[in-house]
């Protein structure tokens, strides 16, 4: 009933109200059904969305979507976020009816209403295929069944011819810096591809840069100019060999050769690339001037091992090494000096010979000879000599040790007057009775005539008897040595 009343009122108020609301919606960017614009090629599948924008809240929408024969509708997908119930079209031919209703509440917020899933006909013309929206004013309202006017914005599918390949009109080019620029042109496959936008790049922008296919030549070198299609990402390259035009040259004076570097004749050189234009023949290095040889890495020879050294000759001008010869130093052999004598008592001796340049030792047992080199007397000591002798490497070596032979004495002569007398007997008698006498003990012991190790009255008696020419059983008055 409410819809009938609304219809009657609309007859009277439709034109002024709609004009006012449309103007107001347009001014405020009001509720709108907007169809997306997509791009596809012939035979491709493509989805076109119908969006609700600036949605004040709706409970029912019934739209008709029109499209041409270049688009084949396969299915319709409603947005589940709408809630309520949706109805699939009875047919998928244009115009197709899109019907949705929610009897419980308004659906608010901007969202996709439905998506039209097309296949682009293989016979579709290149260009825009419009998908437009129409609706009856009573078919869009809220939960209170108030009609809500919406603007409609058409969209559709832009049918394109895709790029399947790209090439450059040159794959290798030789140019000169004096040319300043060089132009390369892309060739698309197919030639009538819709999107012929590309990006350009240079592998070495110090040699050349590129903008829109125009290559600016900067210096001598090689760079690769690459073009890449926006559609499909296909690319092609041209190797650019940039040669110098030698527009600015200068004369360079000759450089004399030395023993360390080659020289060069005068020449003309390009200031832009450094290339020699003319002249500039190389002059060989000069010969070195040898200095006196020196020894290096010296390893001295030892008694048993050979040594070595490097004989090196340097250039006296530049110091560079001219030659190096390895030399060997023969082993020197042992050098022995006088031996060290080691005596074991007086009757054994060893001569030890040590190498003056190493730790080699040779020991030789000596022959020992004994001789009295000075006989003792009653007034002087004698001398006994021990002589050790060896022969080593054809040379004789000797070592001598001497022993003192004490001087001789008269048995019983304690006062050292050269004979045994009664006075000597008196001295011994005093010693026996422990009276001090002014003679050394060794000298007094000459009076121990019975050789019992003591000076006793008996010794004095024997000496007294000898002094008075009585016979005694001891060699008193004879000479002896200590």
C-alpha positions as CSV (number, residue, x, y, z in Angstrom):
1,X,0.0,0.0,0.0
2,X,2.9,2.3,0.9
3,X,4.5,1.8,-2.5
4,X,1.2,2.8,-4.2
5,X,0.9,6.0,-2.2
6,X,4.5,6.7,-3.0
7,X,3.8,6.2,-6.7
8,X,0.8,8.7,-6.6
9,X,2.9,11.3,-4.8
10,X,5.7,10.8,-7.3
11,X,3.4,11.7,-10.2
12,X,2.8,15.2,-8.6
13,X,6.2,15.7,-7.1
14,X,8.6,13.7,-9.3
15,X,10.0,16.4,-11.5
16,X,10.7,19.2,-9.0
17,X,11.8,16.7,-6.3
18,X,14.1,14.7,-8.6
19,X,15.6,17.8,-10.1
20,X,16.3,19.2,-6.6
21,X,17.7,15.9,-5.3
22,X,19.8,15.2,-8.4
23,X,21.3,18.7,-8.2
24,X,21.9,18.3,-4.5
25,X,23.5,14.8,-5.0
26,X,25.6,16.0,-7.8
27,X,26.7,18.9,-5.6
28,X,27.5,16.6,-2.7
29,X,28.8,13.7,-4.6
30,X,25.7,11.8,-3.5
31,X,24.6,8.1,-3.7
32,X,26.1,6.6,-6.8
33,X,26.1,3.3,-8.6
34,X,29.6,3.3,-10.3
35,X,30.8,0.7,-12.8
36,X,34.5,-0.1,-12.9
37,X,36.5,0.3,-16.1
38,X,38.7,-2.7,-16.8
39,X,41.1,-3.6,-19.6
40,X,41.4,-7.0,-21.4
41,X,42.2,-8.4,-24.8
42,X,40.1,-10.5,-27.1
43,X,39.2,-13.9,-25.7
44,X,40.2,-13.0,-22.1
45,X,38.0,-13.2,-19.1
46,X,37.4,-10.0,-17.2
47,X,35.3,-9.0,-14.1
48,X,33.5,-5.6,-13.9
49,X,32.4,-4.4,-10.5
50,X,29.3,-2.3,-9.7
51,X,30.0,-0.3,-6.5
52,X,27.7,1.5,-4.1
53,X,29.3,4.8,-3.2
54,X,28.1,7.4,-0.6
55,X,25.6,4.9,0.5
56,X,22.9,6.4,2.9
57,X,21.5,2.9,3.7
58,X,19.4,0.7,1.4
59,X,17.3,-2.4,1.8
60,X,16.4,-3.1,-1.8
61,X,18.1,-2.6,-5.1
62,X,17.0,-3.7,-8.6
63,X,19.3,-2.6,-11.4
64,X,19.6,-3.4,-15.1
65,X,23.1,-3.6,-16.6
66,X,23.4,-3.0,-20.3
67,X,26.4,-4.1,-22.4
68,X,27.2,-4.7,-26.1
69,X,27.8,-7.9,-28.1
70,X,31.6,-7.5,-27.6
71,X,31.1,-8.8,-24.1
72,X,29.7,-12.2,-23.2
73,X,28.3,-12.4,-19.6
74,X,29.2,-15.7,-17.9
75,X,28.0,-15.1,-14.4
76,X,27.0,-12.6,-11.7
77,X,28.5,-12.6,-8.2
78,X,26.7,-10.7,-5.4
79,X,28.7,-9.3,-2.5
80,X,27.9,-11.4,0.6
81,X,28.5,-8.4,2.8
82,X,25.1,-7.0,1.6
83,X,23.3,-9.6,3.7
84,X,19.6,-10.3,2.8
85,X,18.8,-12.2,-0.4
86,X,20.0,-11.9,-4.0
87,X,18.5,-13.2,-7.2
88,X,20.5,-14.6,-10.1
89,X,19.4,-13.3,-13.5
90,X,17.0,-15.5,-15.6
91,X,19.2,-14.8,-18.6
92,X,22.7,-13.4,-19.1
93,X,21.9,-11.3,-22.1
94,X,21.8,-7.5,-22.1
95,X,20.2,-5.9,-20.2
96,X,20.7,-8.3,-17.3
97,X,18.6,-7.7,-14.1
98,X,20.4,-7.6,-10.8
99,X,18.0,-7.9,-7.9
100,X,18.7,-7.8,-4.1
101,X,16.5,-7.3,-1.0
102,X,17.0,-7.1,2.8
103,X,13.8,-7.0,4.7
104,X,15.3,-6.6,8.1
105,X,17.7,-3.7,8.1
106,X,19.4,-1.1,5.9
107,X,22.8,-2.0,4.5
108,X,25.2,0.9,4.9
109,X,28.7,1.8,3.8
110,X,30.4,1.8,0.5
111,X,31.0,-1.6,-1.1
112,X,30.7,-3.7,-4.2
113,X,27.1,-4.5,-5.0
114,X,27.7,-7.1,-7.7
115,X,30.4,-8.3,-10.1
116,X,29.7,-9.1,-13.7
117,X,32.1,-11.8,-15.0
118,X,32.6,-11.4,-18.8
119,X,34.5,-13.1,-21.6
120,X,35.7,-10.6,-24.3
121,X,34.5,-11.8,-27.6
122,X,37.2,-12.8,-30.1
123,X,35.4,-10.5,-32.6
124,X,35.2,-7.6,-30.2
125,X,36.3,-4.3,-31.6
126,X,39.3,-2.6,-30.1
127,X,38.3,0.2,-27.8
128,X,35.8,0.9,-25.1
129,X,32.8,-1.5,-24.5
130,X,30.5,0.3,-22.1
131,X,28.6,-1.3,-19.3
132,X,25.9,1.1,-18.1
133,X,23.3,1.0,-15.2
134,X,19.6,1.9,-15.3
135,X,17.0,1.4,-12.7
136,X,13.4,2.3,-11.8
137,X,13.1,4.9,-9.0
138,X,10.7,2.6,-7.1
139,X,13.3,-0.2,-7.2
140,X,15.8,1.4,-4.9
141,X,14.6,2.2,-1.3
142,X,15.4,1.8,2.4
143,X,13.8,-0.3,5.1
144,X,11.1,2.4,5.5
145,X,10.4,2.0,1.8
146,X,11.6,5.5,1.1
147,X,12.9,5.7,-2.5
148,X,16.6,6.8,-2.7
149,X,17.8,8.4,-5.8
150,X,21.3,7.3,-7.1
151,X,23.5,8.7,-9.8
152,X,24.9,6.1,-12.2
153,X,28.4,6.2,-13.6
154,X,29.1,3.9,-16.5
155,X,32.2,1.8,-16.9
156,X,33.0,-1.3,-18.9
157,X,35.9,-3.0,-20.6
158,X,38.6,-1.4,-22.8
159,X,39.5,-4.0,-25.3
160,X,43.2,-3.9,-26.2
161,X,45.6,-5.6,-28.6
162,X,48.3,-6.9,-26.2
163,X,52.0,-6.6,-26.9
164,X,53.5,-10.1,-27.6
165,X,57.0,-8.9,-28.4
166,X,59.3,-6.0,-28.9
167,X,62.5,-5.3,-30.9
168,X,64.8,-2.4,-31.7
169,X,65.5,-1.3,-35.3
170,X,69.3,-1.8,-34.5
171,X,70.9,-4.5,-32.4
172,X,74.5,-3.2,-32.7
173,X,75.6,0.3,-33.7
174,X,78.9,2.0,-34.1
175,X,78.7,5.8,-33.4
176,X,81.0,8.6,-32.7
177,X,81.0,11.2,-29.9
178,X,80.9,14.0,-32.5
179,X,77.4,12.8,-33.6
180,X,76.1,14.0,-30.2
181,X,72.9,11.8,-30.4
182,X,71.7,8.6,-31.9
183,X,68.0,7.5,-32.1
184,X,66.7,4.0,-31.6
185,X,63.1,3.0,-32.5
186,X,61.1,0.2,-30.9
187,X,59.3,-2.2,-33.1
188,X,56.2,-3.9,-31.5
189,X,54.6,-7.2,-32.2
190,X,51.9,-6.8,-33.3
191,X,52.6,-3.5,-34.8
192,X,49.1,-2.3,-33.8
193,X,49.4,-3.2,-30.2
194,X,47.3,-0.9,-28.0
195,X,49.8,0.0,-25.3
196,X,53.1,1.1,-26.9
197,X,54.5,2.8,-23.9
198,X,58.0,1.8,-23.0
199,X,60.9,2.5,-20.6
200,X,64.5,3.0,-21.7
201,X,67.8,2.3,-19.9
202,X,71.5,2.5,-20.5
203,X,73.9,-0.1,-18.9
204,X,76.7,2.6,-18.6
205,X,75.4,6.1,-18.3
206,X,78.9,7.5,-18.2
207,X,79.2,6.4,-21.9
208,X,75.6,7.3,-23.0
209,X,72.2,8.2,-21.6
210,X,68.9,7.5,-23.3
211,X,65.5,9.3,-23.1
212,X,62.6,8.4,-25.3
213,X,64.9,6.5,-27.7
214,X,67.2,9.4,-28.2
215,X,70.7,8.4,-27.0
216,X,73.0,11.1,-25.9
217,X,76.7,10.2,-26.6
218,X,79.0,11.2,-23.8
219,X,82.4,9.5,-24.2
220,X,84.2,6.6,-25.8
221,X,83.1,3.2,-24.5
222,X,80.4,0.5,-24.9
223,X,77.0,0.5,-23.4
224,X,73.8,-1.5,-23.9
225,X,70.6,0.4,-24.6
226,X,67.5,-1.5,-23.5
227,X,63.8,-0.8,-24.2
228,X,61.1,-2.5,-22.1
229,X,57.4,-2.6,-22.9
230,X,54.9,-1.5,-20.2
231,X,52.5,-4.2,-21.6
232,X,53.9,-7.6,-21.0
233,X,57.4,-6.5,-19.9
234,X,59.1,-7.5,-23.1
235,X,62.5,-6.1,-23.7
236,X,65.1,-5.7,-26.5
237,X,68.7,-4.3,-26.5
238,X,71.2,-2.7,-28.8
239,X,74.9,-2.8,-28.1
240,X,76.2,0.7,-28.7
241,X,79.9,1.0,-29.6
242,X,80.7,4.7,-28.9
243,X,84.0,5.8,-30.6
244,X,85.8,9.0,-30.0
245,X,85.7,11.6,-32.8
246,X,89.1,13.0,-31.7
247,X,87.8,16.6,-31.9
248,X,90.3,18.0,-29.3
249,X,94.0,16.9,-29.6
250,X,97.3,18.1,-28.2
251,X,101.0,17.5,-28.8
252,X,102.9,15.6,-26.1
253,X,106.8,15.9,-26.0
254,X,109.0,12.9,-26.1
255,X,109.8,11.0,-22.9
256,X,113.4,9.7,-22.7
257,X,114.0,6.1,-21.8
258,X,115.9,5.1,-18.6
259,X,117.1,1.8,-17.2
260,X,113.8,1.6,-15.2
261,X,111.2,2.5,-17.8
262,X,110.7,2.7,-21.5
263,X,110.6,6.0,-23.3
264,X,108.2,7.3,-25.9
265,X,108.6,9.5,-29.0
266,X,106.6,12.7,-29.3
267,X,103.0,12.1,-30.1
268,X,99.6,13.6,-30.7
269,X,96.9,12.5,-28.2
270,X,93.1,13.0,-28.1
271,X,92.2,15.0,-24.9
272,X,88.7,13.5,-24.8
273,X,89.6,9.8,-24.7
274,X,93.4,9.7,-24.3
275,X,94.0,7.7,-27.5
276,X,97.3,8.4,-29.3
277,X,96.5,9.7,-32.8
278,X,100.0,9.7,-34.3
279,X,103.6,9.1,-33.2
280,X,104.3,7.8,-29.7
281,X,106.6,4.9,-30.7
282,X,108.0,3.2,-27.6
283,X,111.8,3.5,-26.9
284,X,113.4,0.4,-25.2
285,X,114.8,0.7,-21.7
286,X,118.5,1.5,-21.4
287,X,120.9,-1.1,-20.2
288,X,121.7,-1.3,-16.5
289,X,125.0,-0.1,-15.2
290,X,126.3,-2.9,-12.9
291,X,127.8,-2.0,-9.5
292,X,130.3,-4.2,-7.6
293,X,128.8,-7.5,-6.5
294,X,127.7,-8.0,-2.9
295,X,127.1,-11.0,-0.8
296,X,123.6,-11.7,0.6
297,X,122.0,-14.5,2.5
298,X,125.3,-15.6,3.9
299,X,125.4,-18.9,5.7
300,X,129.0,-19.4,7.2
301,X,130.7,-22.7,6.7
302,X,131.4,-24.8,9.8
303,X,134.1,-27.4,10.5
304,X,131.9,-30.1,9.1
305,X,129.2,-28.3,7.0
306,X,129.5,-26.3,3.8
307,X,128.2,-22.7,3.9
308,X,126.7,-20.6,1.1
309,X,125.9,-17.1,-0.1
310,X,124.2,-15.2,-3.0
311,X,126.4,-13.2,-5.2
312,X,124.2,-10.2,-6.3
313,X,124.8,-7.5,-8.8
314,X,122.7,-4.3,-8.7
315,X,122.4,-1.4,-11.1
316,X,124.3,1.5,-9.7
317,X,121.9,3.9,-11.4
318,X,118.4,2.6,-10.4
319,X,119.3,0.0,-7.8
320,X,117.5,-2.8,-9.6
321,X,118.8,-6.3,-9.2
322,X,120.7,-7.4,-12.4
323,X,121.9,-10.9,-11.4
324,X,121.9,-13.3,-8.5
325,X,124.2,-16.4,-8.3
326,X,124.2,-18.9,-5.5
327,X,127.7,-19.9,-4.3
328,X,128.8,-22.6,-1.9
329,X,131.5,-22.2,0.8
330,X,133.4,-25.5,1.5
331,X,133.5,-26.8,5.1
332,X,136.5,-25.4,6.9
333,X,137.6,-28.6,8.7
334,X,138.6,-28.6,12.4
335,X,141.3,-26.3,13.8
336,X,143.0,-27.5,17.0
337,X,145.2,-25.5,19.3
338,X,147.2,-26.6,22.3
339,X,145.6,-29.4,24.4
340,X,144.2,-29.2,27.9
341,X,146.1,-31.5,30.1
342,X,144.2,-33.6,32.7
343,X,146.4,-35.3,35.3
344,X,145.3,-38.3,37.4
345,X,147.8,-38.1,40.2
346,X,151.3,-38.1,38.8
347,X,151.5,-41.2,36.8
348,X,148.5,-40.8,34.4
349,X,147.7,-37.8,32.1
350,X,145.3,-37.1,29.1
351,X,145.7,-34.4,26.5
352,X,142.3,-33.1,25.3
353,X,142.3,-31.2,21.9
354,X,139.3,-29.0,21.3
355,X,138.4,-27.5,17.8
356,X,138.6,-23.7,18.0
357,X,135.6,-23.3,15.7
358,X,133.3,-26.0,17.1
359,X,132.6,-28.4,19.9
360,X,134.7,-31.3,18.6
361,X,137.0,-32.9,21.3
362,X,139.8,-35.5,20.9
363,X,141.4,-37.1,24.0
364,X,144.8,-38.8,23.9
365,X,146.4,-40.7,26.8
366,X,150.0,-39.5,27.4
367,X,153.2,-41.5,27.9
368,X,154.7,-40.6,31.3
369,X,158.4,-40.5,32.0
370,X,159.9,-39.8,35.5
371,X,163.3,-38.3,36.3
372,X,165.1,-36.6,39.2
373,X,166.0,-33.2,37.8
374,X,167.6,-32.1,41.1
375,X,169.0,-34.3,43.8
376,X,168.4,-33.3,47.4
377,X,171.4,-32.4,49.7
378,X,171.8,-31.7,53.4
379,X,171.2,-28.0,52.6
380,X,168.7,-27.9,49.6
381,X,165.6,-29.7,48.5
382,X,165.7,-31.8,45.4
383,X,163.2,-32.0,42.4
384,X,161.4,-35.0,40.8
385,X,159.9,-34.3,37.3
386,X,156.9,-36.2,35.7
387,X,156.8,-35.6,31.9
388,X,153.6,-36.4,29.9
389,X,154.0,-36.6,26.1
390,X,151.6,-37.1,23.1
391,X,151.8,-36.7,19.3
392,X,148.7,-35.3,17.5
393,X,148.5,-34.4,13.8
394,X,152.3,-34.8,13.5
395,X,153.1,-32.5,16.3
396,X,154.5,-33.4,19.8
397,X,152.9,-31.9,22.9
398,X,154.2,-32.2,26.5
399,X,153.2,-31.3,30.0
400,X,155.4,-31.4,33.1
401,X,154.6,-31.7,36.8
402,X,157.4,-31.4,39.4
403,X,157.6,-32.8,43.0
404,X,159.9,-31.4,45.7
405,X,162.4,-33.9,47.1
406,X,163.1,-32.8,50.7
407,X,166.7,-32.1,51.5
408,X,168.7,-34.9,53.3
409,X,169.4,-35.0,57.0
410,X,171.5,-36.9,59.6
411,X,169.6,-39.4,61.7
412,X,169.7,-38.2,65.3
413,X,170.8,-34.6,64.3
414,X,168.0,-32.6,65.8
415,X,169.9,-29.3,66.2
416,X,170.8,-29.5,62.5
417,X,174.5,-29.0,62.9
418,X,175.4,-31.9,60.6
419,X,176.1,-34.6,63.1
420,X,174.5,-36.6,66.0
421,X,176.1,-35.5,69.3
422,X,175.5,-35.5,73.0
423,X,173.9,-32.1,72.6
424,X,171.2,-33.7,70.4
425,X,170.7,-36.3,73.1
426,X,170.2,-33.5,75.6
427,X,167.6,-31.8,73.4
428,X,165.6,-35.1,73.0
429,X,165.9,-35.7,76.7
430,X,164.3,-32.3,77.3
431,X,161.5,-33.1,74.8
432,X,160.8,-36.4,76.6
433,X,160.4,-34.5,79.9
434,X,158.2,-31.9,78.1
435,X,160.6,-29.1,78.4
436,X,160.3,-26.6,75.5
437,X,163.1,-26.6,72.9
438,X,163.4,-24.0,70.0
439,X,163.3,-26.5,67.0
440,X,160.5,-27.4,64.7
441,X,158.7,-30.7,65.3
442,X,159.7,-32.1,61.9
443,X,163.3,-31.4,62.7
444,X,163.0,-32.8,66.2
445,X,161.6,-36.1,64.8
446,X,165.0,-36.8,63.3
447,X,165.8,-37.9,66.9
448,X,163.2,-40.7,66.8
449,X,166.0,-43.2,66.1
450,X,164.0,-46.3,67.2
451,X,161.2,-45.2,64.8
452,X,158.4,-45.7,67.3
453,X,156.8,-42.3,66.4
454,X,157.8,-40.7,69.7
455,X,160.8,-38.8,71.2
456,X,161.7,-40.7,74.4
457,X,164.5,-41.0,76.9
458,X,165.4,-44.2,75.1
459,X,166.0,-42.2,71.9
460,X,168.2,-39.8,73.9
461,X,170.2,-42.8,75.4
462,X,170.9,-44.3,71.9
463,X,172.2,-41.0,70.6
464,X,174.3,-40.5,73.7
465,X,175.8,-43.9,73.3
466,X,176.4,-43.2,69.6
467,X,178.1,-39.9,70.5
468,X,180.5,-41.8,72.9
469,X,181.2,-44.4,70.3
470,X,179.2,-47.2,71.7
471,X,177.6,-49.5,69.3
472,X,173.8,-49.0,68.7
473,X,171.2,-51.0,66.8
474,X,170.1,-48.0,64.7
475,X,171.6,-46.1,61.7
476,X,172.4,-43.0,63.8
477,X,174.7,-40.6,62.0
478,X,173.7,-41.9,58.6
479,X,172.0,-39.6,56.0
480,X,168.3,-40.0,55.1
481,X,165.5,-38.1,53.3
482,X,162.3,-36.9,54.7
